[in-house]
């Protein structure tokens, strides 16, 4: 295994990681932004107000995006196993 193969595996792993967690992070960002705008407009400066809606939204997004996430991780695992088999 040379350096290019290691870099290719690392690049593939990082892109798969971004594909898997990207939707959850975007949902958390959007909910946090909406709650921050709501807090600014209503002058409610409660620091703990953002946690519960974010947790619920990210959990709901996890349930919705779970088939996509499992598919991406399974395809990544198949690509890694194919590389391992081709080395042996």
One Martini backbone bead per residue (centre of mass of N, CA, C, O) as a GRO file, in nm:
protein
   88
    1UNK     BB    1   0.094   0.039   0.026
    2UNK     BB    2   0.062   0.357  -0.061
    3UNK     BB    3   0.013   0.692  -0.032
    4UNK     BB    4  -0.227   0.718  -0.231
    5UNK     BB    5  -0.414   0.509  -0.098
    6UNK     BB    6  -0.431   0.646   0.177
    7UNK     BB    7  -0.544   0.917   0.072
    8UNK     BB    8  -0.795   0.793  -0.061
    9UNK     BB    9  -0.919   0.678   0.197
   10UNK     BB   10  -0.929   0.944   0.356
   11UNK     BB   11  -1.105   1.101   0.152
   12UNK     BB   12  -1.342   0.903   0.155
   13UNK     BB   13  -1.399   0.924   0.461
   14UNK     BB   14  -1.453   1.232   0.473
   15UNK     BB   15  -1.685   1.242   0.265
   16UNK     BB   16  -1.868   1.045   0.415
   17UNK     BB   17  -1.890   1.204   0.676
   18UNK     BB   18  -2.021   1.458   0.548
   19UNK     BB   19  -2.270   1.308   0.433
   20UNK     BB   20  -2.379   1.198   0.706
   21UNK     BB   21  -2.367   1.477   0.896
   22UNK     BB   22  -2.479   1.717   0.732
   23UNK     BB   23  -2.790   1.716   0.782
   24UNK     BB   24  -2.770   1.748   1.093
   25UNK     BB   25  -2.613   2.015   1.098
   26UNK     BB   26  -2.818   2.182   0.932
   27UNK     BB   27  -3.052   2.151   1.127
   28UNK     BB   28  -2.912   2.273   1.374
   29UNK     BB   29  -2.854   2.546   1.242
   30UNK     BB   30  -3.144   2.629   1.167
   31UNK     BB   31  -3.267   2.613   1.450
   32UNK     BB   32  -3.069   2.808   1.586
   33UNK     BB   33  -3.137   3.052   1.406
   34UNK     BB   34  -3.440   3.070   1.466
   35UNK     BB   35  -3.411   3.104   1.775
   36UNK     BB   36  -3.233   3.356   1.767
   37UNK     BB   37  -3.440   3.535   1.626
   38UNK     BB   38  -3.661   3.502   1.837
   39UNK     BB   39  -3.494   3.618   2.074
   40UNK     BB   40  -3.447   3.895   1.947
   41UNK     BB   41  -3.749   3.980   1.902
   42UNK     BB   42  -3.839   3.908   2.224
   43UNK     BB   43  -3.607   3.939   2.447
   44UNK     BB   44  -3.511   3.644   2.501
   45UNK     BB   45  -3.232   3.542   2.731
   46UNK     BB   46  -3.227   3.220   2.712
   47UNK     BB   47  -2.987   2.973   2.697
   48UNK     BB   48  -3.176   2.697   2.714
   49UNK     BB   49  -3.378   2.726   2.465
   50UNK     BB   50  -3.203   2.571   2.233
   51UNK     BB   51  -3.169   2.268   2.316
   52UNK     BB   52  -3.441   2.116   2.280
   53UNK     BB   53  -3.504   2.181   1.978
   54UNK     BB   54  -3.237   2.065   1.870
   55UNK     BB   55  -3.264   1.777   1.973
   56UNK     BB   56  -3.531   1.714   1.830
   57UNK     BB   57  -3.443   1.784   1.539
   58UNK     BB   58  -3.200   1.589   1.519
   59UNK     BB   59  -3.357   1.333   1.584
   60UNK     BB   60  -3.556   1.356   1.347
   61UNK     BB   61  -3.336   1.364   1.126
   62UNK     BB   62  -3.218   1.088   1.194
   63UNK     BB   63  -3.469   0.927   1.120
   64UNK     BB   64  -3.497   1.030   0.827
   65UNK     BB   65  -3.169   0.982   0.742
   66UNK     BB   66  -3.093   0.681   0.805
   67UNK     BB   67  -3.096   0.535   0.529
   68UNK     BB   68  -2.876   0.712   0.401
   69UNK     BB   69  -2.653   0.660   0.611
   70UNK     BB   70  -2.638   0.352   0.583
   71UNK     BB   71  -2.573   0.344   0.283
   72UNK     BB   72  -2.308   0.504   0.290
   73UNK     BB   73  -2.160   0.319   0.498
   74UNK     BB   74  -2.184   0.058   0.333
   75UNK     BB   75  -2.034   0.155   0.079
   76UNK     BB   76  -1.773   0.220   0.225
   77UNK     BB   77  -1.719  -0.066   0.331
   78UNK     BB   78  -1.702  -0.197   0.051
   79UNK     BB   79  -1.462  -0.032  -0.051
   80UNK     BB   80  -1.265  -0.122   0.170
   81UNK     BB   81  -1.288  -0.429   0.122
   82UNK     BB   82  -1.189  -0.421  -0.171
   83UNK     BB   83  -0.906  -0.311  -0.100
   84UNK     BB   84  -0.820  -0.542   0.086
   85UNK     BB   85  -0.854  -0.773  -0.119
   86UNK     BB   86  -0.655  -0.650  -0.340
   87UNK     BB   87  -0.397  -0.679  -0.152
   88UNK     BB   88  -0.408  -1.009  -0.089
   0.00000   0.00000   0.00000
